[in-house]
Amino acid sequence: IMEMYEILGKVGEGSYGTVMKCKHKETGHIVAIKIFYEKTEKSVNKIAMREIKFLKQFRHENLVNLIEVFRQKKKIHLVFEFIDHTVLDELQHYSHGLDSRRLKRYLYQILRAIDYLHSNNVIHRDIKPENILVSQTGITKLCDFGFARTLAAPGDIYTDYVATRWYRAPELVLRDTTYGKPVDIWALGCMIIEMATGNPYLPSSSDLDLLHKIVTKVGEWMNHILYLKKNTFSNILFEKFFLASECLHVFFMIHKIKNSVKQNSFSFSIYNGMKAIAERIGLCSKNCKLP
C-alpha cells in the first residue's frame, strides 16, 4: 500500500516511530503517515493499537482524523490528515504568548475535544502544546492517542508513568494509580498559562524538581500533609475543581473556584491564576468584579 504514496519528506521522529509527509499518487491528497518502528517490545505495539482503537472509535472535528491503517514489512502505518503546524510552533513564533483572540479561539476548541473524550469516559493523558495541531484555517485538533485509555470502575489501577513531565499532574508524580479526568485538566491548565505567557509553567528536570515547583507555585503543601495520607492528591486539588464541560464557560469556572476558596487553600492560588489568565486573554479587565 505504501507504493500508493510518494514520500515528500520527514515531518518528525520520536521514540516510537517516524512521521512522513506523503502524497497519494492518484488523488494528490497530502497526508501524514506515522510509521512505527519495527520492534519486538510489546509497548510499541500496545501504543500503536491504542491509538488506532480510539481514533477509529471517536470522531470529532477537534480530534485528528485517522484515514487508514495498514501493516507493511512488519511495520504498522497510520495515515492521517496532514497538518504540520502545532501550538508549540505558535509559541516558538510568539515568544510572549498568543494574542487574546487567538488564545480564546484555540482554547475553546481544545476544551471541546477534551470534553468530548471525557463525556465518552476517555482520558488522553498526554496533553501538551506539541499534541495540539493547528490547521491553516485555525482549527485545532488534539492528536497522539498512544497514552489514551478508557476509564474503568472506581479503584481500578492505571499506569502511573504517563504524560510529559512538565504537564504531569501531582497525583501522577506521586505515582497514584487511581487517577482520572483531572490529570487532563491539570495538563490543560499548565498549557493555558504557557499559551498566555509564552513560558512553560512548570519546567522541570526531574519528578522531585516538578514537585518542588508545584509546591512553591501552586500553593502551600504542608497544611495538607495529614490529609494527603488519607486521600489522593487529586481529591485535594480537584474536589472543588471543574470538568472540561464547565471550563467551556470560563466565568462559571472562575465562580466555582472562587466559592471554594474558604474550603480549600489550594483554590486561592488557582483562583488568582485563573483570574490572571482571564485578564490576559481579555475575558475580563483587571478591575472587573468576578461572579
PyMOL commands that set and color helices and strands:
alter all, ss='L'
color gray80, all
select helices_A, chain A and resi 2-4+42-57+87-93+100-119+129-131+165-167+170-173+182-197+207-218+222-230+233-238+244-247+250-259+265-280
alter helices_A, ss='H'
color red, helices_A
select strands_A, chain A and resi 5-13+17-24+30-36+66-72+75-81+122-123+132-134+140-142+149-150
alter strands_A, ss='S'
color yellow, strands_A
deselect
rebuild
show_as cartoon
